[in-house]
Amino acid sequence: MSDSIDTHADVIIVGAGIAGIVAACELGDRGKRVILLDQEPAQFLGGQAHWSLGGLFMIDTPEQRRMGITDSHDLARRDWMGSAQFDRAEDDWPKQWARAYLDFAASEMRPWLHEMGMRWFPIVGWAERGGSGAEGHGNSVPRFHVTWGTGPGVVAPFATRLQAHVAAGRVICRFRHQVSHIIVQAGEVKGVSGEVLAADSAPQGAKTNRQEIGEFEVYAPSVIVASGGIGGNLDLVRKNWPRDRLGAPPENMVAGVPFHVDGRMIPIAEAAGGHVINGDRMWHYTEGLRNWDPIWPNHGIRILPGPSSMWFDALGNRLQAPCLPGFDTLATLKEILKTGYDYSWFVLSQKIIEKEFALSGSEQNPDLTSGKWLEVIRARLMSRGGAPAPVEAFKKHGQDFVVADTLAELVEGMNRIAEVPLEETHLRRQIEARDAQVDNPFAKDAQVIAINAARNYRGDRLIRTAKPHRILERKNGPLIAVRLNILTRKTLGGLQTNLDSQMVGADGAAVPGLFAVGEAAGFGGGGYHGYNALEGTFLGGCLFSGRQAGRSDLIA
Ligand SMILES: Cc1cc2nc3c(=O)[nH]c(=O)nc-3n(C[C@H](O)[C@H](O)[C@H](O)COP(=O)(O)OP(=O)(O)OC[C@H]3O[C@@H](n4cnc5c(N)ncnc54)[C@H](O)[C@@H]3O)c2cc1C
């Protein structure tokens, strides 16, 4: 092989998701020669970030202040540490990353992104409110900043920077290059090797072929692993499942991430000296829908629910606080699985679905993804007698939805898709009890109290929380039930790294020449979330860890 710029560089990056792209941009800015490899075709550029809602965790921003939210670095730190509950010796680097990200999110992050042209939807929201204790998991204030243009709006400014580096010859992109080996000789990183895969014109996000048509080797003294997590590989998710905390892994799950989030690169990095920590920490959702119009295999869509739907386990028993819609992901997951079944139910009214069902994903939010105000106003504020179009489409076509005028018909429909039959009288008693609380300003029902609290925030009252009403009252109907599946998404643990994104081996020593960024690095350090994530911190961690690697003096 000739010593050409096609095969020799200063740095090789494995993975053209957002973390890899950010690292490539920053390295290109420093005049480094970069080879960026990805197993998928060029149209997949941006990886999962393209599909994301583009929500970013930032602290004390002008958007928050305009909404009357008082936030601070100190409050965010307390929220983060209360959520993370770091308790392991190996949490040393993750803790340092958490602190460093908090500093970044409270200072440079927004100006850096703003300068590149990024803007945010003015209503700052909650993707996850958290548990019920002041010292426990959760956000004390809304911090989820949805980017105008959603996921594609996050990728776009970096893709533009990347193209400029490609045009200048500083960055070479090689798609359909699947890395299978990191070449290390006499303790020194030399490059990577793997297979060239056959071209594939599949639409972005779909499953592509793995037909090998050749082999390749490329050389550089530094390799950055930016290969994402494991959420698309359900066997790997089950293998790493935290049985001690959550019980047996679910038999049925839907995939909240594309097929390429396969985890295959992680053991390859370990074989070269990397070290995975916190592999049992993961972030999967409990409100997954089977996509009626799937893009990737077993494609699941997550509902980001407002607070009003009633939540029942598979046996028809109402979940208790903090297992309320949008509150505490892992506590709810545990409660659901305790029943021995891996699904649960939302029961709600048409009025609730119209205001409270947001679907996660750029393609499910065409108005926000368009980045145009007119589209947003049309879809969210001017829609009469219906939820946003993608939600109505699920209601009509989704196999997990039941719509009926009476509770008897609803339960009949639920029982057609249930594994364990439900009794109408059992559900009716619980819904009537809840309904009796809604007119009472001194309600004792924790969920009704939570609904009233949510409506104290202008943002929630405007677009996220339906006016309290009786679910069983006909004028608020029809009634809707949704069978909710467990949906895989984020890998919280990963390759241990120091603050330069350099891998740290099992012996605690830095591994010269090897770096990891994004989800592959547990978003920084090998798991900077600890046990629980505050949302918006996944993209945030990819941006930050990619930047740290790209700016590191350790990459010569
Ligand atoms: C629907 C959805 C909504 C989301 N919403 C949000 C949100 O609002 N806020 C938030 O913070 N986070 C969100 N996330 C999470 C966030 O998008 C991801 O965690 C993040 O984009 C991961 O980026 P990454 O660069 O680390 O990895 P990826 O995007 O997974 O990219 C990794 C790349 O590496 C390539 N690769 C892997 N192995 C190899 C190999 N051996 N050889 C060559 N190439 C390889 C893959 O093909 C892929 O292109 C969402 C995710 C999804 C799917």
The ligand as a Gaussian input file, in Angstrom:
#p B3LYP/6-31G(d) Opt

LIG

0 1
 C      -34.845000       8.760000      17.978000
 C      -33.761000       9.317000      18.860000
 C      -33.998000      10.479000      19.575000
 C      -32.984000      11.015000      20.370000
 N      -33.188000      12.235000      20.975000
 C      -32.199000      12.786000      21.712000
 C      -32.340000      14.092000      22.263000
 O      -33.333000      14.803000      22.021000
 N      -31.332000      14.562000      23.054000
 C      -30.208000      13.845000      23.304000
 O      -29.342000      14.326000      24.050000
 N      -30.019000      12.628000      22.751000
 C      -30.969000      12.094000      21.948000
 N      -30.768000      10.875000      21.359000
 C      -29.483000      10.177000      21.595000
 C      -28.364000      10.713000      20.715000
 O      -28.862000      11.036000      19.438000
 C      -27.242000       9.656000      20.559000
 O      -26.830000       9.218000      21.828000
 C      -26.042000      10.258000      19.828000
 O      -26.432000      10.803000      18.591000
 C      -24.943000       9.194000      19.627000
 O      -23.946000       9.739000      18.782000
 P      -22.567000       8.977000      18.518000
 O      -21.839000       9.806000      17.528000
 O      -21.888000       8.666000      19.782000
 O      -22.977000       7.561000      17.899000
 P      -23.833000       7.145000      16.595000
 O      -24.744000       8.218000      16.195000
 O      -24.417000       5.819000      16.911000
 O      -22.760000       6.992000      15.452000
 C      -21.813000       5.955000      15.453000
 C      -21.368000       5.683000      14.024000
 O      -20.315000       4.714000      14.081000
 C      -20.476000       3.801000      13.014000
 N      -19.784000       2.550000      13.371000
 C      -20.038000       1.736000      14.415000
 N      -19.197000       0.698000      14.421000
 C      -18.377000       0.848000      13.356000
 C      -17.306000       0.075000      12.823000
 N      -16.889000      -1.053000      13.398000
 N      -16.692000       0.515000      11.692000
 C      -17.104000       1.662000      11.088000
 N      -18.123000       2.418000      11.549000
 C      -18.743000       2.023000      12.674000
 C      -21.976000       3.651000      12.882000
 O      -22.338000       3.193000      11.594000
 C      -22.458000       5.087000      13.158000
 O      -22.584000       5.843000      11.986000
 C      -31.741000      10.339000      20.521000
 C      -31.513000       9.155000      19.803000
 C      -32.501000       8.652000      18.956000
 C      -32.205000       7.416000      18.152000

